[in-house]
Amino acid sequence: MLRLAKIFSRLFVLPLILLLSGCNMVVMTPSGDIAVQQRNLIIVSVVLMLVIIIPVIFLTLFFAWKYRQSNKEAAYEPDWHHSTRLELVIWSAPLAIIIALGAVTWISTHQLDPYRPLGRIAADKPISADVKPLTVEVVALDWKWLFFYPDYGIATVNEMAAPVDRPINFKITASSVMNSFFIPALAGQIYAMPGMETKLHAVINHPGEFQGLSANYSGAGFSHMRFKFHGLNQADFDQWIQKAKSQGTALGRPEYLSLAQPSERNPVQYFNAVDDGLYNAILNMCADPSKMCMSEMMHIDAKGGAGKESQENRERLIYDNRGAGHADATPVKADGSATNTMQHGDTAMQGMGSMQGMDMGNGSSSDSSTGSAQHQGH
């Protein structure tokens, strides 16, 4: 019976091993220097914690075995209650680990600050003084990614590329809902938020095709909000730029506003001409000319507000009111067909009742306990 039990226990473990074989270990085998340093930080932290965990687990099992009821030779000391030597070991070892972890974390937090320009290309390769970083402006849309290359005058959807061993300066924002920009092989995830700009400095050290994704749930199309990141040598990168210019179309504000509408599984698109200031308009939430820019709003606020005449700006301040009067609003796939899933924020709170006193964006106030909350920004 014991032999059969061992056989069945081993067979039970086999499916778990098969499941683990399908895991993508890209975080532990990255291709960018920032991701490599983050991987090393994970390993160092785990090893430091195992210095305590392994002895504790071993001693727990050892004590349970040694002082079992059937072991009559084990010392029985019911009146024992204190050992200075043991107390020193119990408290000094964890304290040393905490100090070591704190030091490693503090140093790494500053070295790997995403806003900090790169100090090296790789561990043994400093940045050359004549290397110009590649600037990429990233916009998280519903549910696709838009990349601007201001130095080259192009833009792409759901595909980006960068030369190997060239620093990349990312400027990241979003059009409506908060997302998280993440290329596991390149660096850690960075949040993308509407009306705000976050930054990331990174470098890709090995050529290849890598996956990028949104790491923050943002609605119905979140699962397919992925893109390809190509690490290329300089010649191949130049060819990729020429491909975007030859196959692309113009991206003006009308085209952007159409692109920004919720859609899923969007194919790769190229744009060979981009309106001047389009990224800044998206960042300031005024790609739609009828809306007030955040910079203008902050200028008014800095002067103490606009007074009663600010009522005239009311419509210009409603940035996201897609659900108003459209309780059955549904996202659209890239092929034009509709899905049965509600848009995020539009009707998700239907029937819950609005917050008392909330300005509903249509001239009314939700002082009553009924009504549905609408998603909007001011």
Buried (B, 14 or more C-beta within 10 A) or exposed (E): EEEEEEEEEEEEEEEEEEEEEEEEEBEEEBBBBBBBBBBBBEEBBEEBEEEBEEEEEEEEEEEEEEEEEEEEEEEEEEEEEEEEEEEEEEEEBEEEBEEBBEEBEEEBEEEBEBEEEBEEBEEEEEBEEEEEBBBBBBBBBBBBBBBBBBEBBBBBBBBBBBBBBBBBBBBBBBBBBBBBBBBBBBBBBBBBBBBBBBBBBBBBBEBEEBBBBBBBEBBBBBEBBBBBBBBBEEEBBEEBBEBBBEEBEEBEBEBBEEBBEBBBBBEBBBBBEBBEEBBBBBBBBBBBEEBBBBEBBEEBEEEEEEEEEEEEEEEBBBBBBBBBEEEEBBBBBBEEEEBEEBBBBBBBBBEEBBEEEBBBBEEEEBEEEEBBBBBBBE
